[in-house]
Amino acid sequence: MKRDRYLSKIAARFAVAPVVALLGPRQCGKTTLARMYADRLTDTSVTRFDLEDPTDLAALAEPKLALQGLGGLVIIDEIPRAPELFPLLRVLVDRPGNPARFLILGSASRDLIRQSSETLAGRIGHLELTPLQLGETGAESLYPLWERGGFPPAFLATDDSASRQWRKDYVATFLERDLPALGISIPPQSLRRFWMMLAHYHGQLLNLSELGRSFGAADTTVRGYLDILEATFMVRLLQPWYENVGKRQVKSPKLFFRDSGLLHTLLGIADRDALLHHPKLGASWEGFALEETIRALAVGAEEVWFWGTHAGAELDLLVTADGRRLGFEIKYTAAPRVTKSMRAAIDTLRLDRLVVVYPGDRRLALADNIEAIGLADLVQAVSA
């Protein structure tokens, strides 16, 4: 599947920095995308190292000897497994007439590898790669993408059973192999139990004390587990927006699983029929549409929020970009309508526009500055 948008972003990062870090969850397509980018460079040499390959690991036993003579594009896959390479990369890219550019791949967020990559400050550009998005798969794939999630092997599986089995295996591998490889020494069974418990909090306000009591652990332990899942792109903690508006506002973040397919696996949802009859249907749609909207808008975590008051007014997603405030209310309904809460959000937050995101295919003007748009049409419009 072509991912031209990301290929252009890699080229743009290289225009200003000699090192580009391509970060994202395991199996989201980082290695494939790096290969696609390399294939475009017809007049440049390409050297690849995969730090999960024993042969490549052996080749990097003396990293300076292995890397200092290379030019062109150098791809290093799973860089978090060798944090000692970061200081060496700084030395290499600071050479006069440096002949090489480095594309480094990792399954951990910038925050998780920040301590190791601080030596590359001013020399590195970061790019987060997500699993497949609706803008890439097409509007006709909305329900399969929602049901299966965006990890390529899950979305492209031959049938629901194969997709479901892949996702189950992914969870097991993530807990038993991937986290220990990142230096995280938490018993897999403990994190699995915690992860399954979190699935039932999807779309809800985060209460560390309540989670701790349910899990039988201290608040600090729960916070540590959440930090791991957030840093490995498994969950999103959507922060609250609050300002001096004369109302008591919610100040706790909301918890969302970033991939709907993994959420459905943890909730035991087997297929679309089970999803459409599940008590978490609305929360699942909210998380899926939220991620798709954020990805289509290409905004960072520092530009997205939710808003709520203790009196009940709320807004599912607030985006602050280019000096504008855009509001998004996400509803799983065939007949979206204006609510008192929406009007309160527009007046209190001084929104430039509010969009009701729903699964339909009609664009409806509901009121001044309030419009209902189907998710597929919204993604297509903002991605164009």
Secondary structure, DSSP 8 states (H G I E B T S, - for coil): ---HHHHHHHHHHHTT-SEEEEE--TTSSHHHHHHHHHHH-TTS-EEEEETTSHHHHHHTSSHHHHHTT--EEEEEESGGG-TTHHHHHHHHHTSTT--EEEEEEESS-HHHHHHHHGGGTTTEEEEE--S--HHHH-GGGHHHHHHH-S-HHHHT-SSHHHHHHHHHHHHHHIIIIIHHHTT----HHHHHHHHHHHHTTTTSB--HHHHHHHHTS-HHHHHHHHHHHHHTTSEEEE-B---SSSS-B--S-EEEES-HHHHHHHHT--SHHHHHTSTTHHHHHHHHHHHHHHHHHT--GGGEEEEEBTTS-EEEEEEEETTEEEEEEE---SS----HHHHHHHHHHT-SEEEEEESSS--EEEETTEEEEEHHHHHHHHH-
